[in-house]
Amino acid sequence: MIAPQVLKDKARDLDIEIRIASAEPFSEEGERIRIQRQQKLFLNCEHWDDNDIRKFCNPASILPEVKTIINSFLFYLTPEEPDPSQPGNPFGLVARYTQRNHYKELKRRLKKLAGFLRKEYKAKFVVHSCGPIAEKPIARRSGIGYYGKHSIIINPVYGSWIVLGEIITNLEIETDEPLDLDCSECHICMDACPTGAIIAPYIIDRKRCIQDLTNWQGLIPDDIARVWSNRIYGCTTCQDVCPINKKTKPEIPKTDIGVVGAYLPLIEILNMDETTYRKKFADNQISARWIHFVAIKRNAIIALGNIKDKKTIPIIEKFVNGDNQLLRNTAMWSLRQF
């Protein structure tokens, strides 16, 4: 059994904190996913068969010899940027966690820590950040944070402004304890959700969650599109209003990887082809392989409808006459808002 302090000291040299969790399957999380699948709360329920859920909730599906999980996070809250929009050149809002690629930065640091484990302990490991594993239950078990009622992990110091990553390893390491904390009676995040997607504490109707819908390739219902505002990717309303987050102070950015900033020019995005888009934003999450370019364009068209800048009508009309049915229907919705 390895005492964790030497690993924690090494992690601090990399400017990250770590906590250690056991690697037993997260059976409670698996049951929660199955119940919500039955309730049809996911956008693509058919992608969550029982085997997928078992793999997602069992670290051994990633590394069969797994004994423990080294869990870490990176704080991503940076000072707010002003909206650069001008008449005829409106910009769309990018969610805070996507303004820079803190996931890739955290994974880079964890790989350095994993190299130390290989050298000192001959460890086997897999490094993940935003990977196909139940990261939030790992963070809860390790004591990095606790679940907010918006279902996002809250760290007592940094709030929910953190991205998560982990090293899944065959090393036996002394584990940390979970935090004995919760949101108590607070339900501000539930009340503030613009679409009412937080239907009960810790339960999200993903079919109404703007965060999820920004990468869904479907037509956004009218009632949701009207409160979409100028978002082009993601939504953090439930985080913005959280009392813990309001106490958290922004810090100097921890990475320069994939910087896109808080706003993107909507007209420029709508005039791009997919190859140009993915090349321009190559290191950011918004160009990851699972991001649908047609959804990004749809988001931009919805944003134009909510901004109501008459100088943008010609480009909206271009999509009304286009070949893509999703963009055509969205553009017709957008024009009706004028």
Secondary structure, 3 states (H helix, E strand, C coil): CECCHHHHHHHHHCCCCEEEEECCCCHHHHHHHHHHHHCCCCCCHHHCCHHHHHHHCCHHHCCCCCCEEEEEEEECCCCCCCCCCECCECEEEECHHHCCCHHHHHHHHHHHHHHHHHHHHCCCEEEEECCCCCHHHHHHHHCCCEECCCCCEEECCCECCEEEEEEEECCCECCCCCCCCCCCCCCHHHHHCCCCCEEECCEECCCCCHHHHCCCCCCCCHHHHCCCCCEEECCCHHHHCCHHHHCCCCCCCCCCCCCCCCEEEHHHHHHCCHHHHHHHCCCCHHHCCCCCHHHHHHHHHHHHHHHCCHHHHHHHHHHHCCCCHHHHHHHHHHHHCC
